[in-house]
Amino acid sequence: MNHTATRTPSRVRGLVQVVAVALILLAGVIALNWPITFATATPASSSTVTQIPPASIGHSRAVENQSALQTGQTVADVAEKANPGVVTITNYQPQRDPFTGQPESSDVQPYGVGSGYIVDQAGHVVTNYHVVKDGTAFEVQFYDGSTVNANLVGADSFQDVAVLQLDLSTGAKVPSVLSFGDSSGVRAGEQVIAIGSPYGKYTNTVTEGSVGAVDRALDTGDGYALPNLIQHSAPIYEGNSGGPLLNLDGQVIGMNVAKATRVQSGLANDDQSGIGFAIASDAIKPLVDEIVASGKASRAYLGIESKILRSGQGVVTVQPATPAETAGLKEGDIITGIDGRTIDSQHPFLNVLFEHRPGDRVELSVDRNGQEITVALTLGERPAGIY
């Protein structure tokens, strides 16, 4: 595929919307890339959140040609070593009928552009799920401007992580590899470096800032909160989605995913300073390892359609031959807790459910016609293709 890796402004917007917007916090969240919306309308003078992928990825894997990690490196030192491992990703999709959403032909066109980073010599590239969502073909541009095609290995939409596999059959070489650092030790005030492709055009742009806070979460507007986030002040823009957040040792301690900006009277302004958010590396690494090994990330599964209620998660329908049906959950039940964890606005149903793994035995606290009962069941695995 010899397409130029550029982004069409009319298409590029943000997973929880790639660049587009919407989360109700005190701020507005912008997903850093193209369609995928975080939230709903925000009150006047509020803010919006916009959301701008066979060997295990271990702490010992270093940036290629970096013989030892050096504390005290400058931002320029880190960028020079890390930049060859950072890539620009173009998502290609067929043109769709604006009324039906169905593909109009088999021809594909650029839909959006994001960032990513290479994590092993086999050519696995990590990025955000919202960067690759609905794509039928992908092109990856290296630091030197050369391009190769890539295929989607697997993704996890809940944590917004995806893995691509570079097509190296033409003899292309992996230019560099980035290593994951331990994000559990990241502290507020630490200096960090972001690398990515703002607006899909200014590839491998380097910015710096500091960590503002750790263990943040953003309401996606889809019934769960995007967890495990590092808040930081390194400037990031549309197209930075999926790019690495580095420490001064050149290790990936996060992946940029969203930013919060000021909103006036419900309309986002042009303020690009905002507050950046990156998914912590300790939440990314296990998913990447699982996707590389099996092609998917496993999530727990009950087998219900549900809706958010003030008192918990209301069961709308129970799917046949699922853990929910086997355990006797019924339409109209309200799930108020899982294994003692109360479900409320601060602890959404999916976030609490996904604290568990397929095969775990759990007890659901259920309100059935005003009576509190306990339903025990073994969690299943979320079916493939359901993100």
C-alpha positions as CSV (number, residue, x, y, z in Angstrom):
1,M,0.0,0.0,0.0
2,N,1.7,3.2,-1.1
3,H,-0.6,5.7,0.4
4,T,0.9,8.7,2.1
5,A,0.4,8.6,5.9
6,T,-1.6,11.8,6.3
7,R,-4.8,12.5,8.0
8,T,-7.9,14.0,6.4
9,P,-9.2,16.7,8.8
10,S,-12.8,15.8,8.1
11,R,-12.2,12.3,9.3
12,V,-9.9,12.7,12.1
13,R,-11.7,13.0,15.4
14,G,-11.2,10.8,18.8
15,L,-12.1,5.7,21.8
16,V,-13.8,6.9,23.7
17,Q,-14.1,9.2,20.1
18,V,-10.7,9.7,18.9
19,V,-10.5,13.2,18.5
20,A,-13.6,14.5,19.2
21,V,-14.9,14.7,22.5
22,A,-16.8,14.5,25.4
23,L,-16.5,13.5,29.0
24,I,-18.1,15.2,31.8
25,L,-15.6,15.9,34.5
26,L,-14.6,19.3,35.5
27,A,-13.1,19.2,32.1
28,G,-13.7,18.1,28.6
29,V,-12.0,15.0,27.4
30,I,-10.7,14.7,23.9
31,A,-9.7,11.3,22.6
32,L,-6.6,12.3,20.6
33,N,-7.6,11.0,17.1
34,W,-10.9,10.7,15.3
35,P,-14.6,9.5,15.8
36,I,-15.2,7.9,19.2
37,T,-16.9,10.0,21.8
38,F,-16.2,10.1,25.5
39,A,-19.2,11.8,26.8
40,T,-22.2,14.0,26.7
41,A,-22.8,17.7,26.7
42,T,-21.0,19.6,29.3
43,P,-22.4,22.5,31.3
44,A,-21.4,26.1,30.5
45,S,-17.9,27.0,31.5
46,S,-17.0,23.4,32.1
47,S,-14.5,21.3,30.2
48,T,-14.4,18.4,27.7
49,V,-12.4,15.2,27.6
50,T,-11.2,14.0,24.2
51,Q,-9.3,10.8,23.5
52,I,-6.7,11.7,21.4
53,P,-1.1,-2.1,20.5
54,P,5.8,-14.3,21.0
55,A,8.2,-13.0,23.6
56,S,6.9,-11.4,26.7
57,I,7.3,-7.7,27.0
58,G,9.5,-7.4,30.1
59,H,11.3,-4.8,32.1
60,S,14.6,-5.9,30.7
61,R,13.9,-5.2,27.1
62,A,15.7,-1.9,26.4
63,V,15.6,0.6,23.6
64,E,17.6,-0.9,20.8
65,N,21.3,0.2,20.9
66,Q,20.9,1.5,24.4
67,S,23.3,-0.6,26.4
68,A,22.3,0.7,29.7
69,L,19.7,2.9,31.2
70,Q,21.1,6.2,32.3
71,T,19.5,8.4,34.9
72,G,19.9,12.1,34.4
73,Q,19.6,12.0,30.6
74,T,18.3,15.1,28.9
75,V,15.0,15.2,27.0
76,A,17.1,15.5,23.8
77,D,19.1,12.4,24.8
78,V,15.9,10.4,25.4
79,A,14.2,11.6,22.3
80,E,17.2,10.8,20.1
81,K,17.3,7.2,21.3
82,A,13.5,6.6,21.5
83,N,12.2,8.3,18.4
84,P,13.2,5.5,15.9
85,G,10.9,3.2,17.8
86,V,7.9,5.5,17.6
87,V,5.6,5.2,14.5
88,T,2.7,6.9,12.8
89,I,-0.3,4.7,12.0
90,T,-2.9,5.4,9.3
91,N,-6.3,3.6,9.6
92,Y,-7.9,2.8,6.2
93,Q,-11.6,2.1,5.9
94,P,-14.0,1.7,3.0
95,Q,-16.1,4.8,2.3
96,R,-19.5,4.4,4.0
97,D,-23.0,5.5,3.1
98,P,-23.7,8.5,5.4
99,F,-27.2,7.3,6.0
100,T,-26.8,3.5,6.5
101,G,-23.2,3.3,7.6
102,Q,-22.6,0.5,5.2
103,P,-19.5,0.3,3.0
104,E,-20.1,1.7,-0.5
105,S,-17.2,-0.2,-2.1
106,S,-14.2,-2.4,-1.4
107,D,-11.8,0.6,-2.0
108,V,-10.3,2.0,1.2
109,Q,-9.3,5.5,2.1
110,P,-7.5,7.1,5.0
111,Y,-9.9,7.5,7.9
112,G,-7.6,8.7,10.7
113,V,-4.0,8.9,11.9
114,G,-2.6,8.0,15.3
115,S,0.7,7.1,16.9
116,G,2.3,3.9,18.2
117,Y,5.6,2.3,19.3
118,I,7.4,-0.9,18.4
119,V,7.9,-3.3,21.4
120,D,9.9,-6.2,19.9
121,Q,12.1,-7.4,17.1
122,A,9.1,-9.4,15.7
123,G,7.5,-6.1,14.7
124,H,4.7,-5.8,17.2
125,V,3.4,-2.2,17.5
126,V,1.3,-1.0,20.5
127,T,-1.3,1.7,20.1
128,N,-4.8,2.7,21.2
129,Y,-7.8,0.6,20.2
130,H,-9.5,3.8,19.1
131,V,-6.7,4.4,16.6
132,V,-7.4,1.1,14.8
133,K,-11.1,0.7,15.4
134,D,-13.1,-0.4,12.4
135,G,-9.9,-0.3,10.2
136,T,-9.6,-2.8,7.3
137,A,-6.0,-2.0,6.5
138,F,-3.2,-0.2,8.3
139,E,-0.1,1.6,7.2
140,V,2.8,2.3,9.5
141,Q,5.3,5.1,8.9
142,F,8.8,4.9,10.5
143,Y,10.8,7.8,11.8
144,D,12.8,7.9,8.5
145,G,9.6,8.3,6.5
146,S,9.5,4.8,5.0
147,T,6.2,2.8,5.3
148,V,5.1,-0.8,5.7
149,N,1.7,-2.4,6.0
150,A,0.5,-3.9,9.2
151,N,-2.2,-6.3,10.4
152,L,-4.3,-6.1,13.6
153,V,-3.3,-8.9,16.1
154,G,-5.9,-8.1,18.7
155,A,-7.3,-5.4,20.9
156,D,-8.9,-4.5,24.3
157,S,-11.4,-1.7,24.0
158,F,-12.0,-1.4,27.7
159,Q,-8.4,-0.3,28.4
160,D,-8.1,1.1,24.9
161,V,-5.0,-1.0,23.9
162,A,-4.3,-2.7,20.5
163,V,-1.4,-4.5,18.9
164,L,-0.5,-4.5,15.2
165,Q,2.0,-6.8,13.5
166,L,4.3,-5.1,10.9
167,D,4.5,-6.8,7.6
168,L,8.3,-7.4,7.3
169,S,8.0,-9.9,4.4
170,T,9.4,-7.3,2.0
171,G,12.7,-7.2,3.9
172,A,11.8,-4.1,6.0
173,K,13.7,-4.0,9.3
174,V,12.5,-3.0,12.7
175,P,14.3,0.3,13.2
176,S,14.2,0.3,17.0
177,V,12.4,-1.1,20.0
178,L,11.1,0.6,23.1
179,S,10.9,-1.1,26.5
180,F,8.2,-0.8,29.2
181,G,9.1,0.7,32.5
182,D,7.5,0.1,35.9
183,S,4.7,2.6,36.2
184,S,3.9,1.6,39.8
185,G,6.7,3.8,41.0
186,V,5.8,6.9,39.0
187,R,5.3,9.9,41.2
188,A,3.6,13.3,40.8
189,G,6.3,15.9,39.8
190,E,8.4,13.5,37.8
191,Q,9.5,14.8,34.3
192,V,8.0,12.9,31.4
193,I,8.4,13.0,27.6
194,A,5.6,12.5,25.0
195,I,6.3,11.5,21.4
196,G,3.7,11.3,18.7
197,S,2.2,12.7,15.5
198,P,0.1,15.8,16.2
199,Y,-2.7,16.1,13.6
200,G,-1.3,13.1,11.8
201,K,1.1,15.4,10.0
202,Y,3.9,16.5,12.4
203,T,5.4,13.0,12.9
204,N,7.6,12.1,15.8
205,T,7.0,15.4,17.7
206,V,8.7,15.6,21.1
207,T,7.1,17.4,24.0
208,E,7.9,17.4,27.7
209,G,6.1,18.0,31.0
210,S,5.6,16.5,34.4
211,V,3.3,14.0,36.1
212,G,0.4,15.8,37.8
213,A,-1.2,12.7,39.4
214,V,-1.5,8.9,39.1
215,D,-4.3,6.4,39.2
216,R,-6.8,8.7,37.5
217,A,-9.9,7.5,35.6
218,L,-12.1,9.1,33.0
219,D,-15.8,8.5,32.5
220,T,-16.3,7.3,28.9
221,G,-20.0,7.9,28.7
222,D,-20.4,4.2,27.8
223,G,-21.1,2.9,31.3
224,Y,-17.5,2.5,32.5
225,A,-14.5,4.6,33.4
226,L,-11.2,4.3,31.5
227,P,-8.9,3.3,34.4
228,N,-5.2,3.3,35.2
229,L,-4.3,6.7,33.9
230,I,-1.4,9.0,34.5
231,Q,-2.2,12.7,34.4
232,H,0.6,14.8,32.9
233,S,1.3,18.2,31.4
234,A,3.3,17.3,28.3
235,P,1.4,18.9,25.4
236,I,-0.5,16.4,23.3
237,Y,-2.9,16.8,20.4
238,E,-5.1,15.0,17.9
239,G,-2.9,12.3,16.4
240,N,-0.9,11.7,19.6
241,S,-3.2,8.9,20.6
242,G,-1.2,5.7,21.0
243,G,2.2,7.4,21.4
244,P,4.5,6.7,24.3
245,L,4.9,8.7,27.5
246,L,8.6,8.2,28.5
247,N,10.6,8.7,31.7
248,L,14.1,10.0,31.6
249,D,15.5,6.5,31.3
250,G,13.7,6.3,27.9
251,Q,11.2,3.7,29.2
252,V,7.6,3.6,28.3
253,I,5.7,4.4,31.5
254,G,2.4,5.3,29.7
255,M,0.6,5.6,26.4
256,N,-1.2,8.8,25.6
257,V,-4.9,8.4,25.1
258,A,-6.9,11.6,26.0
259,K,-6.8,15.2,27.2
260,A,-9.0,17.5,29.1
261,T,-9.6,21.0,27.9
262,R,-11.7,24.0,28.9
263,V,-15.2,24.3,27.5
264,Q,-17.1,27.6,27.3
265,S,-20.9,27.4,27.1
266,G,-20.7,23.8,26.0
267,L,-18.4,24.4,23.1
268,A,-14.8,23.5,23.1
269,N,-12.4,26.4,22.4
270,D,-9.0,26.3,20.7
271,D,-7.1,26.0,24.0
272,Q,-4.7,23.1,23.3
273,S,-2.8,23.3,26.6
274,G,-5.2,21.0,28.5
275,I,-4.4,18.2,30.8
276,G,-2.9,15.0,29.2
277,F,-3.8,11.4,30.2
278,A,-1.7,8.3,29.5
279,I,-2.6,4.7,30.2
280,A,-0.1,3.4,32.8
281,S,2.4,0.8,31.4
282,D,1.6,-1.7,34.1
283,A,-1.9,-1.9,32.7
284,I,-0.7,-2.2,29.1
285,K,2.0,-4.8,29.4
286,P,-0.1,-7.8,30.5
287,L,-2.7,-7.0,27.8
288,V,0.1,-6.8,25.1
289,D,1.6,-10.1,26.3
290,E,-1.8,-11.8,26.2
291,I,-2.7,-10.4,22.8
292,V,0.6,-11.4,21.3
293,A,0.3,-14.9,22.7
294,S,-3.3,-15.6,21.9
295,G,-4.6,-12.8,19.5
296,K,-7.0,-11.5,22.1
297,A,-7.4,-10.1,25.6
298,S,-9.8,-12.1,27.8
299,R,-12.4,-10.3,29.9
300,A,-15.0,-11.6,32.3
301,Y,-18.5,-12.2,31.0
302,L,-22.0,-12.6,32.6
303,G,-24.2,-12.8,29.5
304,I,-26.7,-10.0,30.1
305,E,-27.9,-6.8,28.5
306,S,-28.2,-4.2,31.2
307,K,-28.7,-0.5,32.0
308,I,-27.4,1.9,34.6
309,L,-29.8,2.6,37.4
310,R,-29.4,4.8,40.4
311,S,-29.5,1.7,42.7
312,G,-27.2,-0.5,40.6
313,Q,-27.0,-2.3,37.2
314,G,-30.4,-3.3,35.9
315,V,-30.7,-6.6,34.0
316,V,-32.7,-6.0,30.8
317,T,-32.2,-9.4,29.1
318,V,-30.4,-12.6,30.0
319,Q,-28.7,-14.3,27.1
320,P,-29.2,-18.1,26.7
321,A,-26.5,-20.6,27.6
322,T,-24.5,-18.0,29.6
323,P,-23.3,-17.8,33.2
324,A,-26.1,-15.4,34.0
325,E,-28.8,-17.9,32.8
326,T,-27.2,-20.9,34.5
327,A,-27.1,-19.0,37.8
328,G,-30.7,-17.9,37.5
329,L,-30.4,-14.2,37.0
330,K,-33.7,-12.8,35.8
331,E,-34.9,-9.8,33.8
332,G,-35.6,-7.0,36.2
333,D,-32.9,-8.0,38.7
334,I,-30.7,-5.1,39.8
335,I,-27.1,-6.1,40.5
336,T,-25.9,-4.0,43.4
337,G,-22.5,-5.5,44.1
338,I,-19.9,-8.1,43.0
339,D,-18.0,-10.0,45.8
340,G,-18.7,-7.2,48.3
341,R,-17.8,-4.3,46.0
342,T,-20.8,-2.0,45.7
343,I,-21.7,-0.8,42.2
344,D,-22.3,2.9,42.0
345,S,-21.3,6.0,40.0
346,Q,-17.8,5.8,41.4
347,H,-17.5,2.1,40.8
348,P,-19.3,1.3,37.5
349,F,-20.5,-2.2,36.8
350,L,-18.0,-3.1,34.1
351,N,-15.1,-1.7,36.1
352,V,-16.0,-3.9,39.0
353,L,-16.8,-6.9,36.8
354,F,-13.4,-6.6,35.0
355,E,-11.5,-6.8,38.3
356,H,-12.2,-10.5,37.9
357,R,-11.1,-13.0,35.3
358,P,-12.9,-15.6,33.3
359,G,-13.3,-18.7,35.5
360,D,-13.5,-16.8,38.8
361,R,-16.3,-17.8,41.1
362,V,-18.1,-14.7,42.4
363,E,-21.1,-13.7,44.4
364,L,-23.5,-11.1,43.0
365,S,-25.6,-9.0,45.4
366,V,-29.0,-8.7,43.7
367,D,-32.1,-6.7,44.4
368,R,-35.0,-8.8,43.1
369,N,-38.4,-7.1,43.5
370,G,-37.1,-5.3,46.6
371,Q,-35.5,-8.3,48.2
372,E,-31.8,-8.7,48.6
373,I,-30.5,-12.1,47.4
374,T,-27.1,-13.5,46.6
375,V,-26.4,-15.2,43.3
376,A,-23.2,-17.3,42.9
377,L,-21.8,-18.0,39.5
378,T,-18.6,-18.8,37.6
379,L,-17.7,-16.0,35.2
380,G,-17.3,-16.9,31.5
381,E,-15.1,-15.3,28.8
382,R,-16.4,-12.4,26.8
383,P,-17.0,-13.7,23.2
384,A,-14.6,-12.7,20.5
385,G,-15.5,-9.6,18.6
386,I,-17.4,-8.0,21.4
387,Y,-15.4,-5.0,22.5
